[in-house]
């Protein structure tokens, strides 16, 4: 569960992170992309191979980060539901759904 989010930082289970993260099955890992504000297939391919049923994308405080059409299509073709929300809303949605181990989050902390 995500304890707190504010621009540039997120606290998950009491630990603070100051970089973008992927959360899946209780594991938190750094999330780096080829380009900062655009998600490509390459950026989410390893997560997709883990077969979450849903990925919630936190697109930044102002929603600047975009999931490319190709990446969104790739995920949907692999049976993965895609939700794209500003990060504050994505955090709320992830917390609502976090009891379901098939839900992942890919969270951009700034912009």
DSSP file (Angstrom, degrees, kcal/mol; ACC not computed):
  #  RESIDUE AA STRUCTURE BP1 BP2  ACC     N-H-->O    O-->H-N    N-H-->O    O-->H-N    TCO  KAPPA ALPHA  PHI   PSI    X-CA   Y-CA   Z-CA
    1    1 A X              0   0    0      0, 0.0    12,-1.4     0, 0.0     2,-0.6   0.000 360.0 360.0 360.0 144.1    0.0    0.0    0.0
    2    2 A X  E     -A   12   0A   0     89,-0.2    10,-0.3    10,-0.2     3,-0.1  -0.771 360.0-170.0 -89.5 123.2    1.2    3.5   -0.8
    3    3 A X  E     -     0   0A   0      8,-2.3     2,-0.3    -2,-0.6     9,-0.2   0.881  64.5  -8.9 -79.1 -40.7    1.3    5.6    2.4
    4    4 A X  E     -A   11   0A   0      7,-1.7     7,-3.1     2,-0.0     2,-0.4  -0.988  52.2-166.1-161.8 143.8    1.9    9.0    0.8
    5    5 A X  E     +A   10   0A   0     -2,-0.3     2,-0.3     5,-0.2     5,-0.2  -1.000  16.3 157.1-134.1 136.9    2.6   10.8   -2.5
    6    6 A X  E >   -A    9   0A   0      3,-2.4     3,-2.9    -2,-0.4    -2,-0.0  -0.957  59.9 -60.7-146.3 161.0    3.7   14.3   -3.1
    7    7 A X  T 3  S+     0   0    0     -2,-0.3   103,-0.2     1,-0.3   102,-0.1  -0.121 123.8   3.7 -46.2 118.8    5.6   15.8   -6.1
    8    8 A X  T 3  S+     0   0    0    101,-2.5     2,-0.3     1,-0.1    -1,-0.3   0.361 122.8  65.6  89.1  -5.0    8.9   14.1   -6.4
    9    9 A X  E <   -A    6   0A   0     -3,-2.9    -3,-2.4   100,-0.3     2,-0.3  -1.000  50.5-173.4-151.2 148.9    8.5   11.5   -3.6
   10   10 A X  E     -AB   5  17A   0      7,-2.3     7,-3.1    -2,-0.3     2,-0.5  -0.997  12.8-150.1-140.6 142.2    6.4    8.5   -2.7
   11   11 A X  E     -AB   4  16A   0     -7,-3.1    -8,-2.3    -2,-0.3    -7,-1.7  -0.967  16.0-179.2-117.1 124.4    6.3    6.5    0.6
   12   12 A X  E >  S-AB   2  15A   0      3,-2.8     3,-2.2    -2,-0.5   -10,-0.2  -0.986  71.7 -16.6-126.9 122.7    5.4    2.9    0.4
   13   13 A X  T 3  S-     0   0    0    -12,-1.4    -1,-0.1    -2,-0.5   -11,-0.1   0.880 129.8 -51.7  49.3  42.5    5.2    0.7    3.5
   14   14 A X  T 3  S+     0   0    0      1,-0.2     2,-0.5    -3,-0.0    -1,-0.3   0.355 115.4 112.7  82.3  -5.7    7.1    3.3    5.4
   15   15 A X  E <   -B   12   0A   0     -3,-2.2    -3,-2.8     2,-0.0     2,-0.4  -0.871  59.1-139.0-105.8 133.1   10.0    3.6    3.0
   16   16 A X  E     -B   11   0A   0     -2,-0.5     2,-0.4    -5,-0.2    -5,-0.2  -0.711  16.7-170.1 -93.8 137.1   10.5    6.8    1.0
   17   17 A X  E     -B   10   0A   0     -7,-3.1    -7,-2.3    -2,-0.4     4,-0.1  -0.969  16.3-170.5-124.8 140.6   11.5    6.8   -2.7
   18   18 A X        +     0   0    0     -2,-0.4     2,-0.3    -9,-0.2    -9,-0.1   0.002  69.4  66.3-118.5  27.8   12.5    9.8   -4.8
   19   19 A X  S    S-     0   0    0     -9,-0.1    -9,-0.1    90,-0.0    13,-0.1  -0.957  96.5 -79.9-140.9 159.0   12.5    8.1   -8.2
   20   20 A X        -     0   0    0     -2,-0.3    11,-2.2    11,-0.2     2,-0.3  -0.249  54.4-162.7 -59.3 146.7    9.8    6.5  -10.4
   21   21 A X  E     -CD  30 107B   0     86,-1.5    86,-3.1     9,-0.3     2,-0.4  -0.918  24.0-145.3-135.4 156.3    8.7    3.1   -9.3
   22   22 A X  E     -CD  29 106B   0      7,-2.5     7,-2.3    -2,-0.3     2,-0.5  -0.984  19.6-163.7-114.9 134.6    6.9   -0.1  -10.4
   23   23 A X  E     +CD  28 105B   0     82,-2.8    82,-2.3    -2,-0.4     2,-0.3  -0.980  21.6 150.3-120.8 124.6    4.9   -1.9   -7.7
   24   24 A X  E >   -C   27   0B   0      3,-2.2     3,-1.9    -2,-0.5    80,-0.1  -0.918  67.0  -8.8-157.5 130.1    3.8   -5.5   -8.3
   25   25 A X  T 3  S-     0   0    0     78,-0.5     3,-0.1    76,-0.3    76,-0.1   0.864 127.7 -53.3  52.0  43.3    3.2   -8.4   -5.9
   26   26 A X  T 3  S+     0   0    0      1,-0.2     2,-0.4    75,-0.0    -1,-0.3   0.445 112.6 119.5  77.9  -0.2    4.6   -6.5   -3.0
   27   27 A X  E <   -C   24   0B   0     -3,-1.9    -3,-2.2     2,-0.0     2,-0.5  -0.827  46.0-161.5-101.5 135.9    7.9   -5.7   -4.8
   28   28 A X  E     +C   23   0B   0     -2,-0.4     2,-0.3    -5,-0.2    -5,-0.2  -0.969  17.2 169.4-116.4 127.9    9.0   -2.1   -5.4
   29   29 A X  E     -C   22   0B   0     -7,-2.3    -7,-2.5    -2,-0.5    -2,-0.0  -0.968  38.7 -94.0-138.0 155.9   11.6   -1.4   -8.1
   30   30 A X  E     -C   21   0B   0     -2,-0.3     2,-0.5    -9,-0.2    -9,-0.3  -0.318  34.2-149.4 -62.9 146.9   13.0    1.6   -9.8
   31   31 A X        +     0   0    0    -11,-2.2     2,-0.4    76,-0.1   -11,-0.2  -0.934  18.8 174.9-127.2 108.9   11.4    2.5  -13.1
   32   32 A X        -     0   0    0     -2,-0.5     2,-0.3    11,-0.1     3,-0.0  -0.899  11.4-159.6-111.8 141.2   13.6    4.1  -15.8
   33   33 A X        -     0   0    0     -2,-0.4     3,-0.1     1,-0.1     6,-0.1  -0.830  30.3-117.8-119.8 157.9   12.3    4.8  -19.3
   34   34 A X  S    S+     0   0    0     -2,-0.3     2,-0.4     1,-0.2    -1,-0.1   0.905 110.1  22.2 -58.9 -42.5   14.1    5.5  -22.6
   35   35 A X  B >  S-G   38   0C   0      3,-0.7     3,-1.4     1,-0.1    -1,-0.2  -0.995  85.6-127.8-127.6 137.4   12.5    9.0  -22.6
   36   36 A X  T 3  S+     0   0    0     -2,-0.4    -1,-0.1     1,-0.3    -2,-0.1   0.807 101.5  30.7 -54.0 -41.6   11.3   10.6  -19.4
   37   37 A X  T 3  S+     0   0    0     28,-0.1    29,-2.3     1,-0.1     2,-0.4   0.166 109.1  68.9-112.8  19.3    7.8   11.5  -20.4
   38   38 A X  E <   -Gh  35  66C   0     -3,-1.4    -3,-0.7    27,-0.2     2,-0.6  -0.986  65.9-145.9-139.9 128.1    6.8    8.8  -22.9
   39   39 A X  E     - h   0  67C   0     27,-2.9    29,-2.3    -2,-0.4    32,-0.4  -0.826  21.2-173.3 -95.9 121.4    6.3    5.1  -22.1
   40   40 A X     >  -     0   0    0     -2,-0.6     4,-0.8    27,-0.1     3,-0.4  -0.546  41.3-100.8-103.2 172.7    7.3    2.7  -24.9
   41   41 A X  H >> S+     0   0    0      1,-0.2     4,-1.4     2,-0.2     3,-1.3   0.924 123.5  57.1 -58.1 -44.0    6.9   -1.1  -25.2
   42   42 A X  H 34 S+     0   0    0      1,-0.3     4,-0.5     2,-0.2    -1,-0.2   0.838 100.8  58.5 -56.8 -34.0   10.5   -1.5  -24.0
   43   43 A X  H 34 S+     0   0    0     -3,-0.4    -1,-0.3     1,-0.2    -2,-0.2   0.724 120.8  24.3 -70.5 -22.0    9.7    0.4  -20.8
   44   44 A X  H <X S+     0   0    0     -3,-1.3     4,-2.7    -4,-0.8    -1,-0.2   0.348  91.9 101.2-124.6   3.7    7.0   -2.0  -19.7
   45   45 A X  H  X S+     0   0    0     -4,-1.4     4,-1.9     1,-0.2     5,-0.1   0.903  83.3  49.0 -60.3 -44.7    7.9   -5.2  -21.5
   46   46 A X  H  > S+     0   0    0     -4,-0.5     4,-0.6     1,-0.2    -1,-0.2   0.894 113.1  48.0 -66.1 -37.8    9.4   -6.9  -18.5
   47   47 A X  H >4>S+     0   0    0      1,-0.2     3,-1.4     2,-0.2     5,-0.5   0.923 109.0  53.9 -65.8 -43.0    6.4   -6.0  -16.3
   48   48 A X  H ><5S+     0   0    0     -4,-2.7     3,-1.8     1,-0.3    -2,-0.2   0.864 101.4  59.5 -59.3 -36.2    4.0   -7.3  -19.0
   49   49 A X  H 3<5S+     0   0    0     -4,-1.9    -1,-0.3     1,-0.3    -2,-0.2   0.706  95.2  63.6 -66.6 -18.8    5.8  -10.6  -19.0
   50   50 A X  T <<5S-     0   0    0     -3,-1.4    -1,-0.3    -4,-0.6    -2,-0.2   0.518 108.9-129.7 -81.8  -5.9    5.0  -11.0  -15.3
   51   51 A X  T < 5 +     0   0    0     -3,-1.8    -3,-0.1    -4,-0.3    -2,-0.1   0.863  35.0 179.0  64.8  46.9    1.3  -11.0  -16.4
   52   52 A X      < -     0   0    0     -5,-0.5    51,-0.2     1,-0.1    -1,-0.1  -0.448  27.6-140.5 -66.6 154.7   -0.5   -8.5  -14.2
   53   53 A X  S    S+     0   0    0     49,-2.2    28,-3.2     1,-0.3     2,-0.4   0.777  85.5  22.0 -84.2 -28.5   -4.2   -8.2  -15.0
   54   54 A X  E     -fe  81 103B   0     48,-1.6    50,-2.8    26,-0.2     2,-0.5  -0.998  61.4-162.9-139.5 139.8   -4.1   -4.4  -14.6
   55   55 A X  E     -fe  82 104B   0     26,-2.6    28,-2.4    -2,-0.4     2,-0.6  -0.993  10.1-157.3-121.2 124.5   -1.4   -1.8  -14.7
   56   56 A X  E     -fe  83 105B   0     48,-2.7    50,-2.7    -2,-0.5     2,-0.6  -0.895  10.8-154.8 -98.5 117.6   -2.2    1.6  -13.2
   57   57 A X  E     -fe  84 106B   0     26,-3.7    28,-2.7    -2,-0.6     2,-0.8  -0.840   6.2-152.9 -95.6 124.5    0.0    4.3  -14.7
   58   58 A X  E     -fe  85 107B   0     48,-2.7    50,-2.0    -2,-0.6    28,-0.2  -0.879  10.8-165.9 -90.4 112.1    0.6    7.4  -12.6
   59   59 A X  E     - e   0 108B   0     26,-2.9     6,-2.1    -2,-0.8    27,-0.2   0.227  46.4 -85.3 -91.2  14.9    1.3   10.0  -15.3
   60   60 A X    >   -     0   0    0     48,-0.5    27,-1.7    25,-0.3     3,-0.5  -0.219  52.2 -66.9 103.1 165.3    2.8   12.6  -13.0
   61   61 A X  T 3  S+     0   0    0     49,-1.1    50,-0.2     1,-0.3    -1,-0.2   0.853 138.6  27.6 -58.6 -36.7    1.3   15.4  -10.9
   62   62 A X  T 3  S-     0   0    0     48,-0.2    -1,-0.3    -3,-0.2    -2,-0.1   0.351 114.6-108.9-107.2   3.3    0.1   17.3  -14.0
   63   63 A X  S <  S+     0   0    0     -3,-0.5    -3,-0.2    22,-0.1    -2,-0.1   0.778  70.6 141.6  77.5  27.2   -0.3   14.2  -16.2
   64   64 A X        +     0   0    0     47,-1.0    -4,-0.2    46,-0.2     2,-0.2   0.862  44.7  85.3 -72.3 -37.0    2.6   15.1  -18.5
   65   65 A X        -     0   0    0     -6,-2.1     2,-0.4   -27,-0.1   -27,-0.2  -0.455  66.2-160.3 -69.8 136.3    3.9   11.5  -18.9
   66   66 A X  E     -h   38   0C   0    -29,-2.3   -27,-2.9    -2,-0.2     2,-0.6  -0.919  17.3-135.8-119.9 143.9    2.1    9.7  -21.8
   67   67 A X  E     -h   39   0C   0     -2,-0.4   -27,-0.1   -29,-0.2   -29,-0.0  -0.877  36.9-119.3 -92.8 122.1    1.8    6.0  -22.5
   68   68 A X     >  -     0   0    0    -29,-2.3     4,-2.7    -2,-0.6     5,-0.2  -0.207  14.6-119.4 -61.4 153.0    2.4    5.5  -26.3
   69   69 A X  H  > S+     0   0    0      1,-0.2     4,-2.8     2,-0.2     5,-0.2   0.887 116.1  54.2 -58.1 -39.8   -0.4    4.1  -28.4
   70   70 A X  H  > S+     0   0    0      2,-0.2     4,-2.5     1,-0.2    -1,-0.2   0.909 109.8  45.9 -62.4 -43.0    2.0    1.2  -29.3
   71   71 A X  H  > S+     0   0    0    -32,-0.4     4,-2.4     2,-0.2    -2,-0.2   0.914 113.5  48.9 -66.9 -42.8    2.6    0.4  -25.6
   72   72 A X  H  X S+     0   0    0     -4,-2.7     4,-2.4     2,-0.2    -2,-0.2   0.928 113.2  47.0 -62.6 -44.7   -1.0    0.6  -24.7
   73   73 A X  H  X S+     0   0    0     -4,-2.8     4,-2.7    -5,-0.2    -2,-0.2   0.911 110.4  53.5 -62.2 -42.9   -2.0   -1.6  -27.6
   74   74 A X  H  X S+     0   0    0     -4,-2.5     4,-1.0    -5,-0.2    -2,-0.2   0.924 110.9  46.1 -57.6 -46.8    0.8   -4.1  -26.7
   75   75 A X  H ><>S+     0   0    0     -4,-2.4     5,-2.5     1,-0.2     3,-0.6   0.937 113.8  47.3 -64.0 -47.0   -0.5   -4.4  -23.1
   76   76 A X  H ><5S+     0   0    0     -4,-2.4     3,-1.8     1,-0.3    -1,-0.2   0.878 107.9  55.6 -64.6 -37.2   -4.2   -4.8  -24.2
   77   77 A X  H 3<5S+     0   0    0     -4,-2.7    -1,-0.3     1,-0.3    -2,-0.2   0.754 106.2  53.4 -65.3 -23.0   -3.2   -7.4  -26.8
   78   78 A X  T <<5S-     0   0    0     -4,-1.0    -1,-0.3    -3,-0.6    -2,-0.2   0.193 125.7-103.7 -95.7  15.1   -1.6   -9.3  -23.9
   79   79 A X  T < 5S+     0   0    0     -3,-1.8     2,-0.5     1,-0.2    -3,-0.2   0.704  75.7 139.3  76.2  21.3   -4.8   -9.1  -21.9
   80   80 A X      < -     0   0    0     -5,-2.5     2,-0.2    -6,-0.1   -26,-0.2  -0.873  48.7-135.7-104.8 125.0   -3.7   -6.4  -19.5
   81   81 A X  E     -f   54   0B   0    -28,-3.2   -26,-2.6    -2,-0.5     2,-0.5  -0.563  20.5-149.1 -75.3 139.6   -6.1   -3.6  -18.6
   82   82 A X  E     -f   55   0B   0     -2,-0.2     2,-0.4   -28,-0.2   -26,-0.2  -0.951  16.2-178.0-118.2 127.0   -4.5   -0.2  -18.7
   83   83 A X  E     -f   56   0B   0    -28,-2.4   -26,-3.7    -2,-0.5     2,-0.5  -0.994   6.0-167.6-120.6 128.6   -5.5    2.7  -16.4
   84   84 A X  E     +f   57   0B   0     -2,-0.4     2,-0.3   -28,-0.2   -26,-0.2  -0.962  21.5 153.9-119.8 115.9   -3.8    6.1  -16.9
   85   85 A X  E     -f   58   0B   0    -28,-2.7   -26,-2.9    -2,-0.5   -25,-0.3  -0.955  52.4 -89.1-137.2 152.6   -4.3    8.7  -14.2
   86   86 A X    >>  -     0   0    0     -2,-0.3     4,-2.7   -28,-0.2     3,-0.6  -0.341  55.3-104.6 -55.3 149.6   -2.5   11.6  -12.7
   87   87 A X  H 3> S+     0   0    0    -27,-1.7     4,-2.6     1,-0.3     5,-0.2   0.839 118.7  54.1 -56.5 -40.9   -0.3   10.3  -10.0
   88   88 A X  H 3> S+     0   0    0    -28,-0.2     4,-1.6     1,-0.2    -1,-0.3   0.919 114.9  41.5 -58.4 -42.9   -2.3   11.4   -7.1
   89   89 A X  H <> S+     0   0    0     -3,-0.6     4,-2.6     2,-0.2    -2,-0.2   0.861 111.8  55.5 -71.9 -36.2   -5.4    9.7   -8.5
   90   90 A X  H  X S+     0   0    0     -4,-2.7     4,-2.9     2,-0.2    -2,-0.2   0.893 105.8  52.6 -62.7 -39.8   -3.3    6.6   -9.5
   91   91 A X  H  X S+     0   0    0     -4,-2.6     4,-2.5    -5,-0.2   -89,-0.2   0.930 110.4  47.4 -61.2 -46.1   -2.1    6.3   -5.9
   92   92 A X  H  X S+     0   0    0     -4,-1.6     4,-2.0    -5,-0.2    -2,-0.2   0.930 113.9  47.2 -60.7 -45.8   -5.7    6.3   -4.6
   93   93 A X  H  X S+     0   0    0     -4,-2.6     4,-1.8     2,-0.2    -2,-0.2   0.908 111.4  50.7 -64.3 -42.5   -6.8    3.8   -7.3
   94   94 A X  H  X S+     0   0    0     -4,-2.9     4,-1.4     1,-0.2    -1,-0.2   0.928 109.6  50.6 -61.8 -43.7   -3.9    1.5   -6.5
   95   95 A X  H  < S+     0   0    0     -4,-2.5     4,-0.2     1,-0.2     3,-0.2   0.881 109.0  52.1 -62.3 -37.0   -4.6    1.6   -2.8
   96   96 A X  H  < S+     0   0    0     -4,-2.0     3,-0.3     1,-0.2    -1,-0.2   0.870 122.1  31.4 -62.9 -36.4   -8.3    0.7   -3.5
   97   97 A X  H >< S+     0   0    0     -4,-1.8     3,-2.3     1,-0.2    -2,-0.2   0.425  87.1 105.1-102.4  -0.8   -7.2   -2.3   -5.6
   98   98 A X  T 3<  +     0   0    0     -4,-1.4    -1,-0.2     1,-0.3    -3,-0.1   0.664  67.5  69.7 -63.9 -17.4   -4.0   -3.3   -3.8
   99   99 A X  T 3  S+     0   0    0     -3,-0.3     2,-0.7    -4,-0.2    -1,-0.3   0.729  84.9  81.4 -69.7 -18.9   -5.5   -6.3   -2.1
  100  100 A X  S X  S-     0   0    0     -3,-2.3     3,-1.8     1,-0.1   -75,-0.2  -0.790  72.6-155.6 -88.1 112.6   -5.6   -7.9   -5.6
  101  101 A X  T 3  S+     0   0    0     -2,-0.7   -76,-0.3     1,-0.3    -1,-0.1   0.569  87.8  68.2 -68.3  -6.7   -2.1   -9.3   -6.3
  102  102 A X  T 3  S+     0   0    0    -50,-0.1   -49,-2.2   -78,-0.1   -48,-1.6   0.413  80.8  94.7 -91.2   3.4   -2.7   -9.1  -10.1
  103  103 A X  E <   - e   0  54B   0     -3,-1.8   -78,-0.5    -6,-0.2     2,-0.3  -0.831  54.2-175.0 -99.2 129.1   -2.7   -5.2  -10.0
  104  104 A X  E     - e   0  55B   0    -50,-2.8   -48,-2.7    -2,-0.5     2,-0.4  -0.808  10.7-150.7-115.8 159.8    0.5   -3.4  -10.8
  105  105 A X  E     -De  23  56B   0    -82,-2.3   -82,-2.8    -2,-0.3     2,-0.5  -0.996   7.6-167.0-131.2 140.3    1.4    0.3  -10.6
  106  106 A X  E     -De  22  57B   0    -50,-2.7   -48,-2.7    -2,-0.4     2,-0.5  -0.955  23.9-165.2-124.4 107.6    3.9    2.2  -12.7
  107  107 A X  E     -De  21  58B   0    -86,-3.1   -86,-1.5    -2,-0.5     2,-0.5  -0.854  19.4-163.7-114.0 121.7    4.3    5.6  -11.0
  108  108 A X  E     - e   0  59B   0    -50,-2.0   -48,-0.5    -2,-0.5   -21,-0.1  -0.883  11.4-161.8 -95.6 126.5    5.9    8.8  -12.4
  109  109 A X        +     0   0    0     -2,-0.5  -101,-2.5   -49,-0.1  -100,-0.3   0.690  62.0  39.0 -90.2 -20.2    6.6   11.1   -9.5
  110  110 A X              0   0    0   -103,-0.2   -49,-1.1  -102,-0.2   -48,-0.2  -0.214 360.0 360.0-112.2-157.9    7.1   14.5  -11.1
  111  111 A X              0   0    0    -51,-0.3   -47,-1.0   -50,-0.2   -49,-0.1   0.433 360.0 360.0  35.2 360.0    5.6   16.6  -13.9
